[in-house]
Amino acid sequence: MTRIGFIGVGTISEAVIRAMCARPDMTDEILLSPRSPERSATLAADFSQCRRLASNQDVIDASDMVVLGMRPQQMDEALSGLTFRSDHVVASFIAGTPPSGIAPLVAPADRVCQLIPLPPITLHRGPLVICPDLPEVVAAFRGLGDLIVLNDESRIRVLSCASAIMSTYFELQNRVIDWIADHGVDESVASRYVRSELDGLAAVGQVTPDARRRELPAEFQTKGGLNERVRAGLLERGWFEALPAELTEIYDNAILRPPGRQ
Ligand SMILES: NC(=O)c1ccc[n+]([C@@H]2O[C@H](COP(=O)([O-])OP(=O)(O)OC[C@H]3O[C@@H](n4cnc5c(N)ncnc54)[C@H](OP(=O)(O)O)[C@@H]3O)[C@@H](O)[C@H]2O)c1
């Protein structure tokens, strides 16, 4: 049994905690910091594994692993004055600050890693980046989706940028649903159709071996058929160049904030 303390119980921490507690074999204890009082109290009421403590330091003292779940701009204030032990494992959700940036703030704890949980974790689906590979962290977060373990922290930023396609995905989904509805089909039918279509395609994408992934576009279109015509039209409009260009833009302009600076 690992005692996992959360400093910062906001949106993403709640999603992760609910996903952790929903696992049938969950034996770890979860200790919650008292900020976001309503959210932390509700979690403690909903799950026997969760306990809300009186202060951040109480959480740290009672924990084997400390999860940092505050926003980047709250990090310095939240961590100042807190005392960590050398045997603590620290797992940070804080975007834009890699493990080497967190380490000085939690010394003498020196086993520090960064995680990138995404909202589908509530369904135990989607990627969960862990960097570097700390066995205790991998064990604590197992079963919450596809664990993507990195050892080079300079790569975290690349995958963080790839996580920025989520809202675009839903914009795509909704544009197609709206187009169908605008052409006279009942909106609920349109919605059911498109969401099921995307679900089926995602399932095929997941089970197709990596070596064959580049064949999928051609496999899912008939020569001269509707799929080929739509894809060719979008290629001609520069649609598929625009997406990597936007990813490059956020990669180049993402701010990696050194500790101690706003
Ligand atoms: N949301 C996502 O999908 C997502 C995905 C991956 C990573 N992240 C990262 O996860 C972190 C949290 O994001 P979020 O969306 O969950 O933010 P959020 O909902 O604003 O949660 C921040 C939490 O930190 C608490 N907090 C602030 N100062 C504190 C202090 N001094 N001591 C203890 N707790 C303190 C806040 O409490 P109060 O409410 O009382 O202020 C709140 O519970 C961010 O660094 C973000 O980059 C988020």
The ligand as an ORCA input file, in Angstrom:
! r2SCAN-3c Opt
* xyz 0 1
  N      -6.688     20.292    -16.683
  C      -6.015     19.461    -17.482
  O      -6.562     18.814    -18.398
  C      -4.526     19.228    -17.260
  C      -3.871     18.224    -17.963
  C      -2.509     17.985    -17.721
  C      -1.822     18.767    -16.809
  N      -2.478     19.774    -16.170
  C      -1.712     20.562    -15.205
  O      -2.221     20.257    -13.922
  C      -2.119     21.398    -13.070
  C      -3.476     21.682    -12.466
  O      -4.394     22.012    -13.497
  P      -5.956     22.091    -13.190
  O      -6.635     22.311    -14.488
  O      -6.360     20.930    -12.342
  O      -5.992     23.463    -12.300
  P      -7.022     23.889    -11.163
  O      -8.341     23.238    -11.381
  O      -6.965     25.371    -11.089
  O      -6.388     23.270     -9.825
  C      -5.353     23.871     -9.110
  C      -5.469     23.396     -7.682
  O      -4.334     23.851     -6.951
  C      -4.810     24.349     -5.705
  N      -3.845     25.245     -5.095
  C      -3.458     26.465     -5.485
  N      -2.567     26.983     -4.636
  C      -2.386     26.045     -3.665
  C      -1.620     25.995     -2.471
  N      -0.820     27.014     -2.082
  N      -1.682     24.877     -1.721
  C      -2.490     23.849     -2.063
  N      -3.247     23.847     -3.166
  C      -3.206     24.942     -3.951
  C      -6.108     25.025     -6.057
  O      -6.867     25.270     -4.902
  P      -7.941     26.492     -4.860
  O      -9.085     26.053     -5.728
  O      -8.315     26.578     -3.424
  O      -7.242     27.708     -5.402
  C      -6.702     23.936     -6.954
  O      -7.248     22.900     -6.177
  C      -1.598     22.545    -13.929
  O      -0.245     22.744    -13.660
  C      -1.824     22.075    -15.355
  O      -0.817     22.575    -16.189
  C      -3.805     20.014    -16.337
*
